[in-house]
């Protein structure tokens, strides 16, 4: 009869089972391993980290690009001919992908902290690879359709850089626990030194990064300029159909100080408001004039234009998800809108005692009014009874047509030097936010040039332009900017320097403390003069302050090694009735007595 006695009692490790089970589908203890991860699994960990960082940038891009969602959908429409809100599937897939990869990253770091092998389950490998390829495909597509939008990343850093710096510093400081555990508790190797040096370089770079920041809102509050005026760009297109009377009225109700419109000339010389080249998107031309729906809007006469409905599309497509907020009366009024003439819009501006910004589009070649297009627009302005000083023209031609603008406020959407602006006699600029840096804005304002920035639909962008001193912005969302009575954040240079230096010092102290704590048992052993202890006792002493997992593993190895030595030298085998009996009890009691002995 064989006498059995357990050599080791295994504790239930719920956390380890949960982590390794989800990450690598290793739910049982015997399926796990604390050996070093293979190079193949390390490669997959690098792919996982790269996917996470790429998705982080991708998610941040779409977060700040909300300012231009309308322009994105409009760009897609010009390519496909169908109006759809393409941002919804992109945001949904980005959110799911980022959440999935983030969970895997957290589990991977748990594996490293617990000393487990990084064995990523094959199904997760497919998911990571699919997420990576989908993100790369999305980046390529955006670069093809919307390449200019990448500039918003640099613009947004003027507002978010201080907060991103604190977040990155906190993350890298927290990672010092894993780096210290990897470098301190293992035998020295070149790869460990490379990891340590890389970590130190990244940490020092983060400490000095604020030196490269250029944040307009880091300024004295006493130097803050008055709140920028808000121009209703095509009215309030998020609340009513763009370039319609009801849209302009909505803009005025939400505090717009001026109105902006896109002007096209009909075939019989009537200026009307239309952003697109055709009438398909914002009218029912495809139903009323099915054979002419792809024709240029300028080749329709005013009677034909007036017969079209310019509001029903807004109720049917709900391009900004705002139709549910409308009352029954508002929906009835919007549903009866028709194409708006320039005369109607200017008369509304006269009644409201505000100015107008007109983006005038020259008719295509072959149009009956191709040569007299600007004169028709000027006659309409005079007929409306609005002062010429209250009308600003944005034109793209500077030959003989430029002379006709005399008496009006002329602006350009080109980024020009101050000398060129003076030479052309321009008094103001209307620039895209990506073309106007803080330095450029300060230079223009110093030379008494008025600057209008477009499109500004998000509070963070409005805030940094306010801090830059911009006098006016053009917005598709005056109802949103109306709720920004003060910049989102404003901080003096001294306050920001204090926060920056304090954060760096706290981070440095935490990193040094973590490395010292991870290495304290080795320092104590060297200072205690314990080098004369036997190797087995030194090993047990070194792990005395490790986690239970490390202690259990070391004990298991010592027990197996001791039993192997005992069994090779033991001759105390007795045979009774042809059966062998081993004295396990004696061996175990002997081992436990030796284990409890000191040096």
C-alpha positions as CSV (number, residue, x, y, z in Angstrom):
1,X,0.0,0.0,0.0
2,X,1.4,3.4,-1.0
3,X,1.1,6.3,1.5
4,X,0.3,9.6,-0.1
5,X,0.9,13.1,1.3
6,X,0.3,16.3,-0.6
7,X,3.5,18.2,-1.3
8,X,1.8,21.5,-2.2
9,X,-1.6,23.0,-1.6
10,X,-2.7,25.1,-4.6
11,X,-4.6,28.3,-3.9
12,X,-7.5,29.3,-6.1
13,X,-6.2,32.2,-8.3
14,X,-9.4,33.7,-9.6
15,X,-7.8,36.8,-11.0
16,X,-5.1,34.9,-12.9
17,X,-7.7,32.5,-14.3
18,X,-9.9,35.4,-15.4
19,X,-7.0,37.2,-17.1
20,X,-5.4,34.3,-18.8
21,X,-8.8,32.8,-19.7
22,X,-10.0,35.9,-21.6
23,X,-6.7,36.8,-23.1
24,X,-5.4,33.4,-24.1
25,X,-8.3,30.9,-23.4
26,X,-6.2,29.3,-20.7
27,X,-8.7,28.7,-17.9
28,X,-6.9,25.8,-16.1
29,X,-3.8,26.1,-14.0
30,X,-1.9,23.4,-15.9
31,X,-2.5,25.4,-19.1
32,X,-0.6,28.4,-17.8
33,X,3.1,29.0,-17.8
34,X,5.5,31.5,-16.1
35,X,8.3,30.9,-18.6
36,X,9.4,33.7,-20.8
37,X,7.0,34.5,-23.7
38,X,8.2,33.3,-27.1
39,X,9.4,35.8,-29.8
40,X,6.2,35.1,-31.8
41,X,4.0,36.1,-28.9
42,X,6.1,39.1,-28.2
43,X,5.6,40.1,-31.8
44,X,1.9,39.9,-31.4
45,X,2.1,42.0,-28.3
46,X,4.0,44.7,-30.3
47,X,1.2,44.4,-33.0
48,X,-1.4,44.9,-30.3
49,X,0.4,48.0,-28.9
50,X,0.7,49.4,-32.4
51,X,-3.0,48.9,-33.1
52,X,-3.9,50.5,-29.8
53,X,-1.8,53.6,-30.5
54,X,-3.1,53.9,-34.1
55,X,-6.7,53.6,-32.9
56,X,-6.0,56.2,-30.2
57,X,-4.9,58.7,-32.8
58,X,-7.8,57.7,-35.1
59,X,-10.4,58.1,-32.3
60,X,-8.9,61.4,-31.3
61,X,-9.1,62.6,-34.9
62,X,-12.8,61.9,-35.2
63,X,-13.4,63.4,-31.8
64,X,-12.0,66.8,-32.9
65,X,-13.3,66.4,-36.5
66,X,-16.9,66.8,-35.2
67,X,-16.4,70.4,-36.1
68,X,-16.4,69.5,-39.8
69,X,-18.8,66.5,-40.0
70,X,-21.1,68.4,-42.4
71,X,-18.1,69.1,-44.8
72,X,-17.2,65.4,-44.7
73,X,-20.7,64.3,-45.6
74,X,-20.8,66.9,-48.3
75,X,-17.5,65.7,-49.8
76,X,-18.8,62.1,-49.8
77,X,-22.0,63.3,-51.5
78,X,-20.1,65.1,-54.2
79,X,-18.3,61.8,-55.0
80,X,-21.2,59.3,-54.6
81,X,-24.2,61.5,-55.5
82,X,-26.1,60.2,-52.5
83,X,-26.5,62.0,-49.2
84,X,-25.9,59.8,-46.1
85,X,-24.5,60.5,-42.7
86,X,-21.3,58.5,-43.2
87,X,-19.9,59.5,-39.8
88,X,-22.3,57.2,-37.9
89,X,-20.8,53.8,-39.1
90,X,-17.3,55.3,-38.7
91,X,-17.9,56.4,-35.1
92,X,-19.6,53.1,-34.2
93,X,-16.8,50.9,-35.6
94,X,-14.1,53.1,-34.1
95,X,-15.8,52.9,-30.7
96,X,-16.1,49.1,-30.8
97,X,-12.6,48.6,-32.1
98,X,-11.0,50.9,-29.6
99,X,-12.9,49.3,-26.7
100,X,-11.9,45.8,-27.8
101,X,-8.3,46.6,-28.2
102,X,-8.2,48.6,-24.9
103,X,-9.5,45.5,-23.0
104,X,-6.8,43.3,-24.6
105,X,-4.1,45.9,-23.7
106,X,-5.2,45.9,-20.1
107,X,-5.2,42.1,-20.0
108,X,-1.7,42.0,-21.6
109,X,-0.4,44.4,-18.9
110,X,-1.9,42.2,-16.2
111,X,-0.1,39.2,-17.8
112,X,3.2,41.1,-17.5
113,X,2.6,42.2,-13.9
114,X,1.6,38.6,-12.9
115,X,4.5,37.0,-14.7
116,X,2.3,35.0,-17.1
117,X,3.2,34.1,-20.7
118,X,1.7,36.4,-23.3
119,X,-0.2,33.7,-25.2
120,X,-2.8,35.6,-27.2
121,X,-5.7,33.4,-28.3
122,X,-5.9,32.8,-32.0
123,X,-9.4,34.3,-32.3
124,X,-8.1,37.5,-30.7
125,X,-5.2,37.5,-33.1
126,X,-7.7,37.6,-36.0
127,X,-9.6,40.4,-34.3
128,X,-6.5,42.5,-33.7
129,X,-5.3,42.0,-37.3
130,X,-8.8,42.8,-38.6
131,X,-9.0,46.0,-36.5
132,X,-5.5,47.1,-37.6
133,X,-6.3,46.6,-41.3
134,X,-9.7,48.3,-41.0
135,X,-8.1,51.3,-39.3
136,X,-5.4,51.6,-42.0
137,X,-8.0,51.3,-44.7
138,X,-10.0,54.1,-43.0
139,X,-7.0,56.4,-42.8
140,X,-6.2,55.8,-46.5
141,X,-9.9,56.6,-47.4
142,X,-10.0,59.8,-45.4
143,X,-6.7,60.9,-46.9
144,X,-8.2,60.4,-50.3
145,X,-11.6,62.0,-49.7
146,X,-10.7,64.5,-46.9
147,X,-7.0,65.0,-47.0
148,X,-7.1,68.7,-45.8
149,X,-8.8,67.6,-42.5
150,X,-5.6,66.2,-41.1
151,X,-4.7,69.8,-40.2
152,X,-7.3,69.8,-37.5
153,X,-5.0,67.5,-35.4
154,X,-2.4,70.2,-35.1
155,X,-5.0,72.9,-34.6
156,X,-6.7,70.9,-31.8
157,X,-3.4,70.6,-29.9
158,X,-3.6,74.3,-29.2
159,X,-6.5,73.5,-26.9
160,X,-5.8,69.9,-25.8
161,X,-2.0,69.7,-25.5
162,X,-1.7,70.6,-21.8
163,X,-4.3,67.9,-20.9
164,X,-2.9,65.3,-23.2
165,X,0.5,66.0,-21.6
166,X,-0.8,65.3,-18.1
167,X,-2.5,62.1,-19.4
168,X,0.5,60.8,-21.2
169,X,2.7,61.6,-18.2
170,X,0.4,59.7,-15.8
171,X,0.3,56.7,-18.1
172,X,4.1,56.5,-18.6
173,X,4.7,57.0,-14.8
174,X,2.3,54.1,-14.1
175,X,4.2,51.9,-16.6
176,X,7.3,52.4,-14.5
177,X,6.0,49.6,-12.2
178,X,6.2,47.1,-15.0
179,X,9.5,48.4,-16.3
180,X,11.1,48.3,-12.9
181,X,9.8,44.8,-12.3
182,X,11.2,43.6,-15.6
183,X,14.6,45.3,-15.2
184,X,15.3,44.8,-11.5
185,X,14.0,41.3,-10.8
186,X,15.8,39.5,-13.6
187,X,19.3,38.7,-14.6
188,X,20.9,41.6,-16.5
189,X,20.8,41.5,-20.3
190,X,21.3,43.9,-23.2
191,X,17.6,43.8,-24.0
192,X,16.8,44.9,-20.4
193,X,19.2,47.8,-20.7
194,X,17.6,48.8,-24.0
195,X,14.1,48.8,-22.4
196,X,15.4,50.9,-19.5
197,X,17.1,53.4,-21.7
198,X,14.1,53.7,-24.0
199,X,11.8,54.3,-21.1
200,X,14.1,57.0,-19.6
201,X,14.3,58.8,-23.0
202,X,10.5,58.7,-23.4
203,X,10.1,60.0,-19.8
204,X,12.6,62.9,-20.3
205,X,10.9,63.8,-23.6
206,X,7.5,64.1,-21.8
207,X,9.1,66.2,-19.1
208,X,10.3,68.7,-21.7
209,X,7.4,68.5,-24.2
210,X,5.6,71.7,-22.9
211,X,8.5,73.7,-24.2
212,X,7.1,73.1,-27.7
213,X,3.5,74.0,-26.9
214,X,1.8,77.1,-28.4
215,X,-1.5,77.5,-26.6
216,X,-3.3,80.8,-27.2
217,X,-5.4,80.3,-24.0
218,X,-2.2,80.4,-21.8
219,X,-2.4,84.1,-21.3
220,X,-3.4,86.8,-18.8
221,X,-7.2,87.0,-18.5
222,X,-6.9,90.9,-18.6
223,X,-5.5,90.6,-22.2
224,X,-8.6,88.6,-23.4
225,X,-10.3,90.4,-26.3
226,X,-14.1,90.8,-26.6
227,X,-16.2,87.8,-27.6
228,X,-16.0,87.1,-31.3
229,X,-19.1,87.8,-33.3
230,X,-20.9,84.7,-34.8
231,X,-21.9,84.8,-38.5
232,X,-24.7,82.4,-39.4
233,X,-23.1,80.3,-42.2
234,X,-26.0,79.6,-44.5
235,X,-28.2,80.5,-41.5
236,X,-28.5,77.8,-38.9
237,X,-28.3,74.7,-41.1
238,X,-28.5,72.3,-38.2
239,X,-31.9,73.6,-37.2
240,X,-33.4,74.4,-40.6
241,X,-32.7,73.8,-44.3
242,X,-29.6,75.8,-45.3
243,X,-29.9,79.0,-47.3
244,X,-33.6,79.4,-46.6
245,X,-35.5,82.2,-44.8
246,X,-36.4,80.0,-41.9
247,X,-32.7,79.1,-41.5
248,X,-31.6,82.7,-41.4
249,X,-34.3,83.5,-38.9
250,X,-33.1,80.7,-36.7
251,X,-29.6,82.1,-36.8
252,X,-30.8,85.5,-35.7
253,X,-32.8,84.0,-32.9
254,X,-29.6,82.3,-31.6
255,X,-27.5,85.5,-31.5
256,X,-25.9,85.6,-35.0
257,X,-24.5,89.1,-35.7
258,X,-24.3,88.6,-39.4
259,X,-25.5,86.2,-42.1
260,X,-23.5,84.4,-44.7
261,X,-24.9,83.0,-48.0
262,X,-23.8,81.3,-51.2
263,X,-25.0,83.2,-54.2
264,X,-25.7,81.8,-57.7
265,X,-27.2,83.6,-60.7
266,X,-30.2,82.1,-62.6
267,X,-30.4,82.0,-66.3
268,X,-32.6,85.1,-66.3
269,X,-30.4,87.1,-64.1
270,X,-31.9,86.6,-60.6
271,X,-29.3,85.9,-57.8
272,X,-30.5,83.1,-55.6
273,X,-29.0,81.1,-52.7
274,X,-27.5,77.6,-53.4
275,X,-24.4,75.9,-52.1
276,X,-24.2,72.9,-54.5
277,X,-23.6,73.0,-58.2
278,X,-26.8,71.1,-58.8
279,X,-30.3,71.2,-57.1
280,X,-30.5,67.4,-56.3
281,X,-29.5,67.5,-52.6
282,X,-31.5,70.4,-51.2
283,X,-34.6,70.5,-53.5
284,X,-37.0,68.1,-55.1
285,X,-35.6,68.7,-58.6
286,X,-35.1,65.0,-59.2
287,X,-38.9,64.7,-59.0
288,X,-40.0,68.0,-60.7
289,X,-37.3,68.0,-63.3
290,X,-36.0,64.4,-63.5
291,X,-34.2,64.9,-66.8
292,X,-32.4,68.1,-65.6
293,X,-31.5,67.1,-62.1
294,X,-27.8,66.9,-62.9
295,X,-27.7,70.3,-64.7
296,X,-26.0,73.2,-63.2
297,X,-28.4,75.2,-61.0
298,X,-27.4,78.4,-62.8
299,X,-29.2,77.1,-66.0
300,X,-32.6,77.2,-64.4
301,X,-34.8,80.3,-64.6
302,X,-36.3,81.9,-61.5
303,X,-39.8,80.6,-62.2
304,X,-38.5,77.0,-62.3
305,X,-36.5,77.6,-59.2
306,X,-39.4,79.0,-57.3
307,X,-41.5,76.0,-58.1
308,X,-39.1,73.7,-56.2
309,X,-39.5,72.7,-52.5
310,X,-36.3,73.4,-50.6
311,X,-37.3,72.2,-47.1
312,X,-38.9,68.7,-47.4
313,X,-35.4,67.1,-47.9
314,X,-34.4,68.3,-44.4
315,X,-37.4,66.6,-42.7
316,X,-36.9,63.4,-44.6
317,X,-33.1,62.9,-44.3
318,X,-32.7,64.6,-40.9
319,X,-29.0,65.3,-41.7
320,X,-28.1,66.6,-38.2
321,X,-30.5,64.4,-36.1
322,X,-32.4,67.5,-35.0
323,X,-35.8,67.0,-36.6
324,X,-37.2,65.3,-33.4
325,X,-36.6,68.6,-31.5
326,X,-38.9,70.6,-33.9
327,X,-42.4,71.4,-33.1
328,X,-45.3,70.7,-35.4
329,X,-45.5,74.3,-36.5
330,X,-41.8,74.4,-37.3
331,X,-42.1,71.2,-39.4
332,X,-45.0,72.7,-41.3
333,X,-43.1,75.9,-42.0
334,X,-39.9,74.0,-43.0
335,X,-41.8,71.7,-45.3
336,X,-43.1,74.7,-47.3
337,X,-39.8,76.4,-47.9
338,X,-38.7,77.2,-51.4
339,X,-35.5,78.4,-53.0
340,X,-34.5,81.7,-51.4
341,X,-33.5,84.7,-53.5
342,X,-30.6,87.0,-52.5
343,X,-33.1,89.9,-52.3
344,X,-35.2,88.2,-49.6
345,X,-32.1,87.4,-47.6
346,X,-30.8,91.0,-47.8
347,X,-34.1,92.5,-46.9
348,X,-34.1,90.3,-43.8
349,X,-30.7,91.6,-42.9
350,X,-31.9,95.2,-43.3
351,X,-34.8,94.6,-41.0
352,X,-32.5,93.0,-38.4
353,X,-29.9,95.8,-38.9
354,X,-27.1,93.4,-39.5
355,X,-24.4,92.8,-42.2
356,X,-24.1,90.1,-44.9
357,X,-21.2,88.0,-46.2
358,X,-21.8,86.8,-49.7
359,X,-19.9,84.0,-51.4
360,X,-20.6,84.8,-55.1
361,X,-20.1,82.0,-57.6
362,X,-19.6,83.0,-61.2
363,X,-21.9,81.2,-63.7
364,X,-20.3,78.5,-66.0
365,X,-19.2,79.2,-69.5
366,X,-22.2,79.4,-71.9
367,X,-24.4,81.1,-69.3
368,X,-26.3,84.1,-70.8
369,X,-25.1,86.2,-67.8
370,X,-21.5,85.0,-67.9
371,X,-20.2,88.5,-68.5
372,X,-22.7,90.5,-66.5
373,X,-23.0,88.2,-63.5
374,X,-21.5,90.7,-61.0
375,X,-23.6,93.6,-62.1
376,X,-26.7,91.6,-61.6
377,X,-25.6,90.9,-58.0
378,X,-24.8,94.5,-57.4
379,X,-28.2,95.7,-58.7
380,X,-29.9,93.3,-56.3
381,X,-27.9,94.6,-53.4
382,X,-28.9,98.2,-54.3
383,X,-32.5,97.1,-54.7
384,X,-32.5,95.6,-51.2
385,X,-31.7,99.0,-49.7
386,X,-28.8,97.7,-47.6
387,X,-25.7,99.9,-47.1
388,X,-22.8,98.8,-49.2
389,X,-20.6,99.0,-46.1
390,X,-22.7,96.2,-44.6
391,X,-22.1,93.9,-47.5
392,X,-18.9,91.9,-47.8
393,X,-18.1,90.2,-51.1
394,X,-16.0,87.0,-51.3
395,X,-14.9,86.6,-54.9
396,X,-12.3,84.4,-56.7
397,X,-11.6,86.7,-59.7
398,X,-9.4,89.8,-59.7
399,X,-9.3,91.0,-63.3
400,X,-11.8,93.5,-64.6
401,X,-14.4,92.1,-62.1
402,X,-12.4,93.4,-59.1
403,X,-13.0,97.0,-60.2
404,X,-16.7,96.4,-59.9
405,X,-16.4,95.7,-56.2
406,X,-15.6,99.3,-55.4
407,X,-17.9,100.6,-52.6
408,X,-18.3,97.1,-51.1
409,X,-16.3,95.5,-48.4
410,X,-14.1,93.1,-50.2
411,X,-12.6,90.0,-48.6
412,X,-10.6,87.0,-49.8
413,X,-10.3,83.4,-48.7
414,X,-6.7,83.2,-49.7
415,X,-3.9,83.4,-47.2
416,X,-1.9,86.4,-48.4
417,X,0.9,88.5,-47.0
418,X,0.1,91.9,-45.6
419,X,1.9,93.6,-48.5
420,X,-0.3,91.7,-51.1
421,X,-3.4,92.6,-49.1
422,X,-2.5,96.3,-49.1
423,X,-1.8,96.1,-52.9
424,X,-5.2,94.7,-53.7
425,X,-7.0,97.1,-51.4
426,X,-8.6,94.3,-49.3
427,X,-9.7,95.2,-45.8
428,X,-10.5,91.8,-44.4
429,X,-9.8,88.1,-44.7
430,X,-12.1,85.1,-44.5
431,X,-9.9,82.1,-43.8
432,X,-10.3,78.4,-43.0
433,X,-9.2,77.7,-39.5
434,X,-6.4,75.5,-40.7
435,X,-4.8,78.3,-42.7
436,X,-4.7,80.8,-39.9
437,X,-2.1,80.2,-37.2
438,X,-2.0,82.2,-34.0
439,X,1.0,84.1,-35.3
440,X,-0.7,85.0,-38.6
441,X,-3.8,86.2,-36.8
442,X,-1.7,88.5,-34.5
443,X,0.1,89.9,-37.6
444,X,-3.1,90.6,-39.4
445,X,-4.8,92.3,-36.4
446,X,-1.7,94.4,-35.8
447,X,-2.1,95.8,-39.3
448,X,-5.8,96.7,-38.8
449,X,-7.1,93.8,-40.9
450,X,-10.3,92.1,-39.9
451,X,-10.2,88.4,-39.8
452,X,-13.1,85.9,-40.0
453,X,-12.4,82.2,-39.4
454,X,-14.7,79.4,-40.7
455,X,-16.1,76.9,-40.0
456,X,-16.3,77.1,-36.3
457,X,-18.9,74.7,-34.8
458,X,-17.3,73.4,-31.6
459,X,-16.7,75.2,-28.3
460,X,-13.0,74.2,-28.1
461,X,-12.2,75.8,-31.5
462,X,-14.2,78.9,-30.7
463,X,-12.3,79.2,-27.4
464,X,-8.8,79.2,-28.9
465,X,-9.9,81.7,-31.6
466,X,-11.3,83.9,-28.9
467,X,-8.0,83.7,-27.1
468,X,-6.2,84.6,-30.3
469,X,-8.2,87.8,-30.7
470,X,-10.3,86.8,-33.8
471,X,-13.1,89.4,-34.1
472,X,-15.6,87.1,-35.9
473,X,-16.2,83.5,-36.9
474,X,-18.5,81.8,-39.4
475,X,-20.5,78.9,-37.9
476,X,-23.0,76.3,-38.9
477,X,-24.0,76.0,-35.3
478,X,-24.7,79.5,-33.8
479,X,-27.0,77.7,-31.3
480,X,-23.9,75.9,-29.9
481,X,-21.6,78.8,-29.7
482,X,-24.2,80.9,-28.0
483,X,-23.7,78.7,-25.0
484,X,-20.0,79.6,-24.7
485,X,-19.9,82.9,-22.7
486,X,-16.2,82.4,-21.8
487,X,-13.3,80.3,-23.2
488,X,-13.5,76.7,-22.0
489,X,-10.2,77.2,-20.2
490,X,-7.9,80.2,-19.6
491,X,-4.7,80.0,-17.6
492,X,-1.9,82.4,-16.9
493,X,1.7,81.5,-17.9
494,X,2.8,81.4,-14.3
495,X,0.0,79.0,-13.3
496,X,0.6,76.7,-16.3
497,X,4.4,76.7,-15.5
498,X,3.7,75.7,-11.9
499,X,1.4,72.9,-13.0
500,X,3.9,71.6,-15.6
501,X,6.9,71.7,-13.2
502,X,4.9,70.2,-10.3
503,X,3.7,67.3,-12.5
504,X,7.2,66.6,-13.7
505,X,8.6,66.5,-10.2
506,X,5.8,64.3,-8.8
507,X,6.2,61.9,-11.7
508,X,10.0,61.8,-11.2
509,X,9.5,61.1,-7.4
510,X,7.0,58.4,-8.1
511,X,9.3,56.7,-10.7
512,X,12.3,56.8,-8.3
513,X,10.2,55.5,-5.5
514,X,8.8,52.6,-7.6
515,X,12.3,51.5,-8.8
516,X,13.6,51.7,-5.2
517,X,10.7,49.7,-3.8
518,X,11.1,47.0,-6.5
519,X,14.8,46.7,-5.7
520,X,14.7,47.1,-1.9
521,X,15.1,43.4,-1.0
522,X,18.3,43.2,-3.1
523,X,19.6,46.3,-1.4
524,X,18.7,44.9,2.1
525,X,20.4,41.6,1.3
526,X,23.6,43.3,0.2
527,X,23.7,45.5,3.2
528,X,23.0,42.8,5.7
529,X,26.1,40.7,4.9
530,X,24.0,37.6,4.2
531,X,26.3,36.3,1.5
532,X,27.4,33.4,3.6
533,X,24.0,31.8,3.6
534,X,23.5,28.6,1.7
535,X,22.1,29.0,-1.9
536,X,18.7,27.5,-0.9
537,X,18.2,29.9,1.9
538,X,19.3,32.9,-0.2
539,X,16.8,32.0,-2.8
540,X,14.0,31.7,-0.3
541,X,15.0,34.9,1.3
542,X,15.0,36.8,-2.0
543,X,11.5,35.8,-2.7
544,X,10.2,36.3,0.8
545,X,8.6,39.6,-0.2
546,X,7.3,38.5,-3.6
547,X,3.8,37.6,-4.3
548,X,2.3,34.3,-3.2
549,X,2.5,33.1,-6.8
550,X,6.3,33.6,-6.9
551,X,6.7,31.9,-3.5
552,X,4.6,28.9,-4.5
553,X,6.6,28.4,-7.7
554,X,9.9,28.6,-5.9
555,X,8.8,26.2,-3.3
556,X,7.5,23.7,-5.9
557,X,10.9,23.8,-7.6
558,X,12.8,23.3,-4.4
559,X,10.5,20.4,-3.3
560,X,10.9,18.6,-6.7
561,X,14.7,19.1,-6.6
562,X,14.9,17.8,-3.0
563,X,12.8,14.8,-3.7
564,X,14.9,13.9,-6.8
565,X,18.1,14.0,-4.7
566,X,16.6,12.0,-1.9
567,X,15.2,9.3,-4.2
568,X,18.5,8.8,-6.0
569,X,20.4,8.3,-2.7
570,X,17.6,6.5,-0.7
571,X,18.0,2.9,-0.1
572,X,15.1,2.6,2.4
573,X,12.9,0.6,0.2
574,X,11.1,-2.3,1.8
575,X,9.2,-4.8,-0.2
576,X,6.2,-6.5,1.3
577,X,4.2,-9.1,-0.7
578,X,5.8,-7.8,-3.9
579,X,4.7,-4.2,-3.4
580,X,7.1,-1.2,-2.8
581,X,6.4,1.3,0.0
582,X,8.2,4.6,0.1
583,X,8.7,6.6,3.3
584,X,7.2,9.9,2.0
585,X,6.3,11.0,5.4
586,X,9.9,11.0,6.6
587,X,11.1,12.8,3.6
588,X,8.5,15.5,3.9
589,X,9.0,16.0,7.6
590,X,12.8,16.2,7.0
591,X,12.3,18.8,4.3
592,X,10.0,21.0,6.3
593,X,12.5,21.0,9.2
594,X,15.3,22.2,6.9
595,X,13.0,24.8,5.3
596,X,12.4,26.4,8.7
597,X,16.1,26.7,9.5
598,X,17.9,30.0,9.3
599,X,21.4,30.8,7.9
